Amino acid sequence: MSDPITTVQLQARRIASIRRTVPQRELGTFLGDVYPKIFGLLAAQGATPAGPPLARYFNNDPKAFDTEAGIPFEGPFTPTGDVQVTELPGGAAAMTVHRGSHETLSAEYKRIMSWAEGSGTRLGDDPWEVYVKDPKIDGEAVTEVYFPLA
């Protein structure tokens, strides 16, 4: 189930993240491995999570997704090992909410691209997903999908 596509204005946000290239079938494992590590490092350095975990995609090759898994944060944090500090861009973005399995999440990207084409809107690069509700904890997956506008 999907919400309508809307245009939102975002503030830039710092994120603590790990970026890797992984096959699509290994995304769940990658995300599951890195989020606890990032949460632990944020806590150890006195930083506070400022939102749910997210994943940002720099290409759409299912055999080799260039993926950044991160957590927005506030407070002091020094990059450690493979955990870096990057920034989610501010500005206009197309956004929708996906309710349900992550297996059907890719349909939201197609839907946003179709919406943009039909409305004459130019999409930018490097969309991301914010994992608002974890099905293991909340019973239902709720994911926000953001696509920057050019």
Stockholm file with secondary structure:
# STOCKHOLM 1.0

chainA/1-150         MSDPITTVQLQARRIASIRRTVPQRELGTFLGDVYPKIFGLLAAQGATPAGPPLARYFNNDPKAFDTEAGIPFEGPFTPTGDVQVTELPGGAAAMTVHRGSHETLSAEYKRIMSWAEGSGTRLGDDPWEVYVKDPKIDGEAVTEVYFPLA
#=GR chainA/1-150 SS CBCCCEEEEECCEEEEEEEEEECGGGHHHHHHHHHHHHHHHHHHTTCEECSCCEEEESCCCTTSEEEEEEEEEESCCCCBTTBEEEEECCEEEEEEEEESCGGGTHHHHHHHHHHHHHHTCCBCSCCEEEEEECHHHHSSCEEEEEEEBC
#=GC SS_cons         CBCCCEEEEECCEEEEEEEEEECGGGHHHHHHHHHHHHHHHHHHTTCEECSCCEEEESCCCTTSEEEEEEEEEESCCCCBTTBEEEEECCEEEEEEEEESCGGGTHHHHHHHHHHHHHHTCCBCSCCEEEEEECHHHHSSCEEEEEEEBC
//
